[in-house]
Each structure stands twice: as C-alpha cells, then as structure tokens.
C-alpha cells in the first residue's frame, strides 16, 4: 500500500519557537487516522503544512508524491479549525462556489445531505446557528471526492447530537481508497471510528499505531493511553 | 444508536461478539440479509474497515455467507450456529470457572452452588 502523506525531517519554527521538530511520518492510503495531542502540540501546524498554508523551515512534506501546491490541493479536502466561509453567501451560493472551485465536488451529494438535515439552502450563512454552520462546512468538505480529507477539530464546540451527526457523516461518506486525517483531543468520542492514530507531543511524534492493536496488547483504550502519556 | 463497546478489548472482536450474540439469541434469523458494510458501520458508529474485517471473520467461521451481487446473509447451516453456541458457552464458562476458582471454590462446591441458584432463579 502506498502513502498519501509523507514527512521527512520536517521542521517548523516560528521565530525561536520550535512548533515541529524533525518529524518523520508516513500516512497510508485508505485509513481513518486520528492526529491526537494536547493543545499547542503542533497538530494544526502539521495540518497547515500539509495543506500548503505554511512553508516548512526545513525538511520535506509531500501529499500524493507532490510538495504542497496546485497538484496537492486538487486531492486534499481540508476543513479548517475556524469558519472561513463568506457569511453573506447563501448555502446555494456556497454550493456553486465549491462546484466552481473543485472539479471533484459532487453537488448532488451536498444537496442530498443538506436536505436530510432540513437545512434551507436559500438562507445566508450568517443566519445559521454555529452548530448548523459547522455541519454545512463539513458537508461541503465531505462532498468532494478527494484522496485526503484533513479535518481540523471537526467535533470541538458542538453538542453531542451534532457530534454524532458529524461522525456519521464521516463514516457514511468515507470511500475506502481515501484517507481521512482527523485532529482532535476528544478521543473517546472518535476512537471507534479510527483505524490508526498518531500521538503528537511538543512538536514530536511520540507514537503511531492502530487502535485495536493498542486495545489488544495493552488492554486499554487509546483514550486511557492518551491520559497517561499526556498526564499533567 | 451506536453500539456499546468496552474499552479494554479490540473493537473488532466486540463487533464479532455482537453478531454472534444476535445470531444465537435469534435476533438475527438464519438466512436473514445483513445491511451493507457502510450502513452497519454507521449504525455501530465504527470504522468501516473494522466492520469489513469483522464480517470477513464471521464468514470465515461460517456464520455469515456472501452471495455475489446480493450481499451478505446469516448462515442457514444450523450446525454452524450450534457450533458457535458451544464455543460461546465454553468461553463464558471458562471465564466463570476461573473466577470461581480464584474465590477458592472447588468443583463440587461450584456445582452445588450452580444447582442451588439455578433452582432459585427458575422459581
């Protein structure tokens, strides 16, 4: 199996602050992978490097064999941590916008999911509640037929019912050739959805394994392991 | 509604057990059609790859079979189900015996207690 994302001695510094310290990481195709670490561990920095929003200080990162750029952006569907959409757009306009931007955007799929949620597509984004807006954003991102989905904290800040909806959307739209990278610190909620996980701590990868392997070998959940590893 | 999973064992083995129990208890009847991997994964709130692996294992042990293009079904081979029932019972009895032995009970005492509570429970 080939890798969708590779990092070689990847390093990112903001001034004197080292955010990522010589990271070596390979993420295979066809997996749902958790990027797990406490606040400030480097999760979002790594994601921004993969999506081309930041440039490495040294070392390499490739997605589908290419350094971040036009080619890599075609195959990455990225859900940022924050709402980045134009609030004055209606949901319909947003669908058109995504369709214009991404050749792999499946409009019918998006409309289908919005209908099932009873979201009125004529409404402007700014009139939607925070939870609904997050769902709309996720629907847009999951309606692309990408190779790598990068979801930065998709379940933070929403209520448990919305969380369930988001996880179900991820599961039911997952295509077995694609990889989904989910960053979060809410591990217990997503553990059963993950194949593999990566622990990141102070800018370094401290563990990469499969969820079931940890459960079988150590007789405990990844959530419990995380609490030990990152005990304050 | 997501299935309940314990945190000390693999999700894969718990999915297999969930199906075994549903088949043995008659909740899933012989010959019944199973939902697709994606639907099942969604119902259980688990990774589709893990669901797929669990179903393959259930196929390997003969509780489930695939009909090309039609999907997956529960076996109609009653001896396979009987076999699974025995294995399931054996596993739980061994667990139980180990716990009773750790309490310092011997075979005769365990059997006495089983008979005593079996009767009480039936009344």
Interface residues (C-beta under 8 A of the other chain):
Chain A: X30 X31 X32 X164 X167 X168 X171 X172 X174 X176 X192 X193 X194 X195 X211 X212 X213 X215 X216 X219 X220 X221 X223 X224
Chain B: X2 X5 X7 X8 X9 X10 X11 X12 X13 X38 X41 X42 X44 X45 X46 X47 X48 X49 X50
